[in-house]
Structure formats: C-alpha cells, structure tokens
Amino acid sequence: MPVISSTQSSSIHSSLFATGPIRLSFILVTFSLFAFTRAEHTQAHADQPPNTANPAVVETYKLEDLGELSPISQDVTVSLNQDGTVAYWTRTNGSVYAMLWRSGKATRVEQMPGYPNMIPHAINRQGDIAGWMNTSGNLVDSLSTTRGFVRHRKRIRIVTGLGGRDSRIFGLNDKGSAVGAATLADGTRHAFVISGSKIADLGTLPFGKSSTAYAINNSGLIAGSSDVDAKANHAVSWSNLKIVDLGTLPKGIVSSARSVNDRGQIVGFSDTPDGVHAFLYSDGVMQDLGTLGSDPSEASGINNHSEVVGASNITGTRRHAFLWRDGQIKDLNVFLPGGSSWILLDAFSINDRGQIACSARRKGEPSHLLLLTPQH
C-alpha cells in the first residue's frame, strides 16, 4: 500500500529534514501553517460539526475509534494496508511506540534497545512495517541519531543509510522494497531504495542537492521530491533508478509527490497562483484536484481505484478531510452517520476496500485516530 505523509511542520525535523530555503519561505510557510493546524487541531474550529446534511449517496461509513493520536511531525502519517490493518503510534511515559491495529485489537510493537522512540510510517499487505527510530527521548534533539527500520516477521532490520548519520523510511511495498531519505557524509540528504540486502542512492534532479522518496508501488515506481536548483523543488518519480521531473501545477514553483498506486498514478501537492493545491499525476498530466473551498489542500493517499484522500481548508483555517473520486472532491464529513459528533480533519490513507484512516476530533477531546469502513 503506498504511503504518504503530513501533520505538523516542526516537531522532529532534525538536520536531516530541515526547513526549506528562505527564498521559498512564503510558499513553505503557507504550507507549514496548514501542517501546523493539522497537528494542533485548533479547538475553536473542531468543536462544531459541519452544517450540512448527508447527501443522497450510496454509502456511509462505519467508524472505529483507535484512540488518541498525538501530533508528531509533518513527515509522519498513519498507514493502512489492504486488509484494514493500521500502523500508527502512541505516546507513553515520554516515549513514542509503534502500534498495530487489526480486527478491533491494538498491539504495541516491541522497541529496540537504545531507541526509545519508534515511529511507523508504512505497512504492506503482509503486515510488515517500516519507519524510523530515534536514540533520544526528546524527538526534537538535533544531536540524537535517527535510523530507518523495516520489521519483517517480527524481526527488525536497522538501516544505516548512505554514509551519514541519519536515515528514515517512508514507503514500503508488498515485495519488501523500502524507500526513504538519508544523509550523506557531507550532510546533504538523498532519497534511497532498499531491495533485498542492497541500498541504492536515488540521487537528485540536475543541479539539485537533496531529495526524498515517500512511496513505492509494487512495480517499483517511486514517488517523492527533489531540489530542481537553488530556487525550487519538484515532485519526482524514479523507475529503474532513473529520475523524472513531474513538474508543478501551472505557474507553480514547489511541488511534492506523496503516494503512488499500482496503476502508476501519483498524488501530492503543488503551489499555484491561488495557493497550495492537491494534485493527481496520471498519464503524464498533473491535474489540480481543487479544494473544499479554501487553500491549501494536500493529497495524502491513493488506492488502485484512483480514489484520493487528503485534507483541505474549507474556510479560513478550518480544515476537513476529503475524498476525491470520479472527478469530484468531497468533504468526508458529509458521509458520516447521522448524529455523529466527530469532525474528520485529515485523511491519511485509503485501501482498495475503501477504508480510510483519519484523524478526527469531538468537542472537548484531543485528536483521535478513526478507521472508516464503507457501508453500502
């Protein structure tokens, strides 16, 4: 299952994932503010359910509450595989633990000695998970070491990276190939792919210095981002270690790809003259998915039926989760059962059964993680 990311903008960004260049500050700050509100879930805007009745649709959703979901970082997302198993995290006694939720039961993944924080970011059909671990109890400790990991059949492999100190894994396919980013000896950051026992540096676009791979499909197509030059970074894909610049939406400067399905369709976000918008890249064309009424919007996940999920502001700083399908972007909140008091804020991932992992909030409560299952 392809994976993508986004929540808060500043919590665990070590030197490996530092903020972008000052020349892009306006664009990046715009998106960071969106990410920040996603993590903080501003109470004033989350307390009131949307003032709209459920439309005449063929489905609603069964809601399962997986418990409180603490914000961590813009680069962290909840992942969901094809059988409905959810990989997420929980904070306990000052540490972050990886969690697996399957058929109504939550299980905590064993920690590795010396790594008090374990953050899952991807899960495949077999139930293998991947992500990263941190050597410090303080997630924002710039002196701590971050290591990517892959957990296969309860055995954990630590990824040392590309010669630098830090590494993170963001994506994992059903064949066990994993992608992420790692520092080089000179401190720059490059995307990488792991297949079997081999790790390969994916490099950057010409004149670029840094890149990150966020997702990989079962054919080995990788989606991510790379610096273009000193002025911008673009969404990219890699196939057979060759990089392709996906560009931006019209008149854009910055874009990033966050998820890819097995049809080769890629989703993410790009700036436009009207703000930051979610996109779908298919057959060589980048399509603007629009917003729920106000920018920014970001696409976080896509399944093999070309259904896209993400989040968008609806007015001002009020944000709702969205589902895009059949050429239309829809507020996921209108599909909730009648009388529900939940507000769906972020849709992280969608599988081929149409199940969606979402963050949500009710009046007077912290953010929770919900699993939405279609009811036809």
Sequence and secondary structure as in RCSB ss.txt:
>XXXX:A:sequence
MPVISSTQSSSIHSSLFATGPIRLSFILVTFSLFAFTRAEHTQAHADQPPNTANPAVVETYKLEDLGELSPISQD
VTVSLNQDGTVAYWTRTNGSVYAMLWRSGKATRVEQMPGYPNMIPHAINRQGDIAGWMNTSGNLVDSLSTTRGFV
RHRKRIRIVTGLGGRDSRIFGLNDKGSAVGAATLADGTRHAFVISGSKIADLGTLPFGKSSTAYAINNSGLIAGS
SDVDAKANHAVSWSNLKIVDLGTLPKGIVSSARSVNDRGQIVGFSDTPDGVHAFLYSDGVMQDLGTLGSDPSEAS
GINNHSEVVGASNITGTRRHAFLWRDGQIKDLNVFLPGGSSWILLDAFSINDRGQIACSARRKGEPSHLLLLTPQ
H
>XXXX:A:secstr
      S SSSS  GGG    GGGHHHHHHHHHHHHHHHH  HHHHSS  S    S S EEEEEEEEE     TT
   EE TTS EEEEEEETTEEEEEEEETTEEEE    TT  EEEEEEE TT  EEEEEESSSSTT TTS EEEEE
EETTEEEEE  SSSS EEEEEE TTS EEEEEE TTS EEEEEEETTEEEEEE STT   EEEEEE TT  EEEE
EE SSS EEEEEEETTEEEEEE STT   EEEEEE TTS EEEEEEETTEEEEEEEETTEEEEEE SSEEEEEEE
EE TT  EEEEEEEETTEEEEEEEETTEEEEGGGGS TT   EEEEEEEE TT  EEEEEE TTS  EEEEEEEE
 
